[in-house]
Amino acid sequence: MTTIFGPINSRRFGSSLGIDLSPALKQCNFDCLYCELAPTPTVDAQTSTVTVERIINDLKEHLSDKIDVITLTANGEPTLYPHLKELIDEIDKIKNKTETLILTNSATLVDEKVFNTLLKLDQVKLSLDAISDDVFKKIDRPHANIKVDEVVKKVQEFSKVYKGKLFMEVLFVHGLNDTKEEIAKLNEALLDIDASRVDLGTIDRPPAYPVMGISYKELHEASLMFDSSIPIHIASRVHAEPNNSLYSEEDILNTLDKRPLTQEDINLLFDEVSKERLEKLLKEQKVVKKAVGNLEFLLPDANVKRKRKK
């Protein structure tokens, strides 16, 4: 069984070549309601591991200069892999200009060894679904002794010292973490996290448990509840229904000032007349485009100038 999968053309991260650090079975310290894998008891360490040598040999067979990122993931939580530091060091020797990325649920940042190891990566994506202890336990179903307040504190600390590209992700589950109260708590926590981008998503694939996601419209409404200084991006597009509303030029500028949007967002939210008005604002340079990672956002030029002064 190979440890390599892809490459996958990721909208958020480019051409991604995946490394599965637990190819034989699911090994995770969470048993999330929304997981695409089958329900499994949580663990705090891997019992089935693959060698660094095998992973590197597999990687050499598939790596090319067309790959944007080497993505460390797993059937479960990749930071449970016991040889992670050694693996990253070996990947760095052969990756050339390709960047390294890990997708983690953030919980093991409380471990100093893991914390320091993740500092070695070019890109890190951390998940944070809830701040309230009861909501966190309902959604993420963590292993015993994982405390969400300790995790949040370490995520905030990590964001202050990490030199690479840091991305956050919040996945909404209907009726659990999509309330105004929980979003307000997430907003407060994210205000103290220095992230390049915060992705808001919902359930895109059949979940492990009988739970539901929220609609694109609800995701957009949730995005507006976050402070405008937080770089929110609506990541989920599955089952998105076009809104096609009419926006005046003032509406467009106000909307983009509150929440910069991608062209995909524009296509879902604006009607044709509004899109023409947006094109006019772009030509007049009242609206500009800004790249964040592999995504391009539209925002008012006044917004960019204001942020430069800070």
Number of C-alpha atoms within 10 A of each C-alpha: 5 12 19 22 15 13 19 13 13 13 12 15 17 17 19 25 27 21 23 21 31 23 19 15 15 20 27 25 25 25 25 23 21 25 18 15 17 13 16 16 13 18 19 17 14 20 12 13 16 16 12 17 11 11 19 18 11 16 22 12 9 13 17 13 9 13 20 20 24 25 24 23 20 25 16 26 27 23 29 23 22 17 14 19 18 12 16 18 13 15 20 16 8 13 18 10 12 21 17 22 25 22 20 24 23 22 25 21 24 18 12 10 12 19 19 14 17 22 16 17 21 18 23 25 19 20 19 23 25 26 22 15 11 12 16 19 19 15 22 19 18 22 17 11 7 17 15 22 12 12 20 23 15 20 26 17 16 20 20 13 10 20 13 18 18 22 21 27 22 19 23 26 20 15 11 18 22 20 13 11 11 17 20 17 14 20 18 14 17 22 15 16 22 22 23 17 19 24 20 20 22 22 21 16 12 13 18 16 15 8 15 18 21 20 20 24 15 13 23 17 11 18 22 13 14 21 16 15 12 20 20 23 24 21 19 18 16 13 10 14 12 15 15 16 12 15 20 12 15 10 12 21 23 15 16 19 20 20 24 22 21 19 13 12 21 17 14 17 21 20 16 13 14 20 19 13 17 22 13 14 18 17 11 10 13 15 23 17 17 15 10 13 16 10 16 16 18 22 25 23 18 15 17 15 10 10 9 8 6 5
